[in-house]
Amino acid sequence: MQQVFISYSRKDMNFVRKLAGDLEKAGYDVWWDLTDLRGGDDWVRVIPAAIESSQHFIIVLSPNSVESEWVRKEYTQALSLRRKIIPIMLEATGVPFALNTINYVNFTSGDKYVDNFNSLLFALGYTGEPPVITPPANSFSFLPPALRKYAVPIIIGIILLLILASIFIFSPTPPPPTTPTSTLVPASVTVQASPTQTDLPTGTVTAASTATLTVTTTQTSTAKPTVISSSTNPPFNRLTFCVNSQYANSINVRSGPGTIYVPIGEPLPVGECLAFSARNEEGTWLQVAPDQTDPTLSQYEGGWIFRELLGLGSSGPIDLPAVTLTPTPTASDTPTITPTFTRTLTPTPTHTPTLTHTPTETPSPTETDTPLPTDTPTP
């Protein structure tokens, strides 16, 4: 009877209890700390011994377990002993760096527990008829996993809201308040003529500037890595290597030379052989060559595989040309706002005085008396 060790967080105990029972129905000897640790046992000694005596190591991934220091110690021990590790994704979370090259069995869909359990049996190498199991008895299985833990508080809140709503609906409505009516009396308007002004304003037109916004679309560049062959390395013949992993039944083929790149195609089964045409500059990743002889492998062409998953070890030269990653800009539309100014005419009144004439008096000449000559007799 093969022994299976389950590493998990105590906050996920209900799921692990159901999983352990179903694995025992399939004939496995399941070791998990809730049932296999007795009072007085030395955890530091018993748990590593249980991992060493197990043929399979299952880790239940959740936001709780990835933060657990004890779970980290358990899968580190399993890696050092080269045990077959099978991750189970219970709730969506990040995969620990040490396990990111191993495919996990997705249990996040609670309504597909039976199908997910059969996938787990396949990963364990189970060859018999799967046992008859039932989905977990969870009244809130229709909810997403992130909401199930809050299902009871949500239901209580809904009940309180319904009670408050019924109080407002069935309470008597007070009569509308009476408002006094008012009678409008037309006011008399007296028009008084204003005196005539001699100084009347004349209009003068002046220009003013008003800002308006015009949206202009410009293009910005974002970097996208492309692979360009190094000019210093001449091309070599293609080499063929087979996938070799002791920790999983299949591996991921990445879109670039690193775990930060997304997988392409379906998970590649262990033992499959492919032709490779290039490597990265460090020689840690190999690129799948185009025109594979097997048409089913065309989905991996141009992808990258970690060299240790091909049984090549972590050092030693590989007779393949190196490629260099260089960024290539790709255009993306980003709207920018450019202000423009439009001149509008606004009349500004100015006063121009009107000249009036006022007569002035000029003195007229006055008359004076002039004596007349008189005749004087001569002797």
GIDAGI-V644239 format. One record per pair of residues at least 6 apart in sequence whose C-alpha atoms are under 6 Angstrom apart, sorted by the first residue. I is the first residue (numbers start at 1). J is the second residue. D is the distance in Angstrom with one decimal. If there is no record, write none. Layout:
BEGIN
i:I j:J d:D
i:I j:J d:D
END
This chain:
BEGIN
i:2 j:28 d:5.6
i:3 j:28 d:5.9
i:3 j:29 d:4.5
i:3 j:30 d:5.7
i:3 j:54 d:4.8
i:3 j:55 d:5.7
i:4 j:30 d:4.8
i:4 j:54 d:5.5
i:4 j:56 d:4.8
i:4 j:57 d:5.9
i:5 j:31 d:4.8
i:5 j:57 d:4.9
i:6 j:32 d:5.4
i:6 j:58 d:4.8
i:6 j:59 d:5.8
i:7 j:59 d:4.7
i:8 j:60 d:5.2
i:8 j:65 d:5.9
i:9 j:65 d:4.8
i:26 j:131 d:5.8
i:56 j:84 d:5.1
i:57 j:84 d:6.0
i:57 j:85 d:4.7
i:58 j:85 d:5.9
i:58 j:86 d:4.9
i:58 j:87 d:5.7
i:59 j:87 d:4.9
i:60 j:88 d:4.8
i:61 j:88 d:5.7
i:61 j:89 d:4.9
i:61 j:90 d:5.7
i:62 j:90 d:5.7
i:62 j:91 d:4.9
i:62 j:93 d:5.8
i:63 j:93 d:5.7
i:84 j:247 d:4.5
i:85 j:247 d:5.6
i:87 j:104 d:4.7
i:88 j:104 d:5.4
i:88 j:105 d:4.9
i:89 j:106 d:4.9
i:89 j:107 d:5.5
i:90 j:107 d:5.0
i:90 j:108 d:5.0
i:91 j:108 d:5.4
i:107 j:116 d:6.0
i:113 j:135 d:5.7
i:199 j:353 d:5.3
i:199 j:354 d:5.7
i:201 j:350 d:5.8
i:201 j:351 d:4.5
i:202 j:350 d:5.9
i:203 j:349 d:4.8
i:204 j:348 d:5.6
i:204 j:349 d:5.9
i:205 j:347 d:4.5
i:205 j:348 d:6.0
i:206 j:346 d:5.8
i:207 j:345 d:4.7
i:208 j:343 d:5.9
i:208 j:344 d:5.6
i:208 j:345 d:6.0
i:209 j:342 d:6.0
i:209 j:343 d:4.5
i:210 j:341 d:5.9
i:210 j:342 d:5.5
i:210 j:343 d:6.0
i:211 j:341 d:4.4
i:212 j:340 d:5.6
i:212 j:341 d:5.8
i:213 j:339 d:4.5
i:213 j:340 d:6.0
i:214 j:338 d:5.6
i:214 j:339 d:5.9
i:215 j:337 d:4.7
i:216 j:336 d:5.6
i:216 j:337 d:6.0
i:217 j:335 d:4.5
i:217 j:336 d:5.9
i:218 j:334 d:5.9
i:219 j:331 d:5.9
i:219 j:332 d:5.6
i:219 j:333 d:5.0
i:219 j:334 d:6.0
i:220 j:331 d:5.8
i:220 j:332 d:5.6
i:221 j:329 d:5.1
i:221 j:330 d:5.3
i:221 j:331 d:4.9
i:222 j:329 d:5.2
i:222 j:330 d:5.4
i:223 j:327 d:5.2
i:223 j:328 d:5.5
i:223 j:329 d:4.7
i:224 j:327 d:5.1
i:224 j:328 d:5.1
i:225 j:326 d:5.6
i:225 j:327 d:4.3
i:225 j:328 d:5.9
i:226 j:325 d:5.9
i:226 j:326 d:5.8
i:227 j:325 d:5.0
i:228 j:323 d:5.9
i:228 j:324 d:5.6
i:229 j:323 d:4.5
i:230 j:323 d:5.3
i:230 j:324 d:6.0
i:233 j:321 d:5.7
i:235 j:321 d:5.6
i:236 j:320 d:5.8
i:238 j:276 d:5.6
i:238 j:277 d:4.9
i:239 j:275 d:5.5
i:239 j:276 d:5.3
i:240 j:274 d:5.5
i:240 j:275 d:4.2
i:240 j:276 d:6.0
i:241 j:273 d:5.6
i:241 j:274 d:5.9
i:242 j:271 d:5.7
i:242 j:272 d:5.5
i:242 j:273 d:3.9
i:242 j:310 d:5.7
i:243 j:270 d:5.1
i:243 j:271 d:5.0
i:243 j:272 d:5.6
i:243 j:309 d:5.9
i:243 j:310 d:4.6
i:244 j:270 d:5.8
i:244 j:309 d:5.4
i:244 j:310 d:5.0
i:244 j:311 d:5.4
i:245 j:309 d:5.5
i:249 j:269 d:5.9
i:249 j:270 d:5.4
i:250 j:267 d:5.7
i:250 j:268 d:5.1
i:250 j:269 d:4.1
i:250 j:270 d:5.1
i:251 j:267 d:5.5
i:251 j:268 d:5.3
i:252 j:263 d:5.8
i:252 j:267 d:5.2
i:253 j:263 d:5.4
i:253 j:264 d:5.8
i:253 j:303 d:5.9
i:253 j:304 d:5.7
i:253 j:305 d:5.5
i:254 j:261 d:5.7
i:254 j:262 d:5.6
i:254 j:263 d:4.3
i:254 j:264 d:5.8
i:254 j:303 d:5.5
i:254 j:304 d:5.1
i:255 j:261 d:5.5
i:255 j:262 d:5.8
i:255 j:263 d:6.0
i:255 j:303 d:5.0
i:256 j:304 d:5.7
i:257 j:285 d:5.5
i:257 j:304 d:5.6
i:265 j:299 d:5.5
i:275 j:289 d:5.6
i:276 j:287 d:5.6
i:276 j:288 d:4.4
i:276 j:289 d:4.6
i:277 j:289 d:4.7
i:278 j:286 d:5.9
i:278 j:287 d:5.2
i:278 j:320 d:5.1
i:278 j:321 d:5.0
i:278 j:322 d:5.8
i:279 j:285 d:5.7
i:279 j:286 d:4.3
i:279 j:287 d:5.7
i:279 j:322 d:4.9
i:280 j:322 d:5.2
i:280 j:323 d:5.3
i:281 j:322 d:5.2
i:284 j:307 d:5.6
i:285 j:305 d:5.6
i:285 j:306 d:4.6
i:285 j:307 d:5.3
i:286 j:304 d:5.4
i:286 j:305 d:5.5
i:287 j:302 d:6.0
i:287 j:303 d:5.6
i:287 j:304 d:4.5
i:288 j:301 d:5.2
i:288 j:302 d:5.2
i:288 j:303 d:5.4
i:289 j:301 d:5.7
i:290 j:301 d:5.1
END
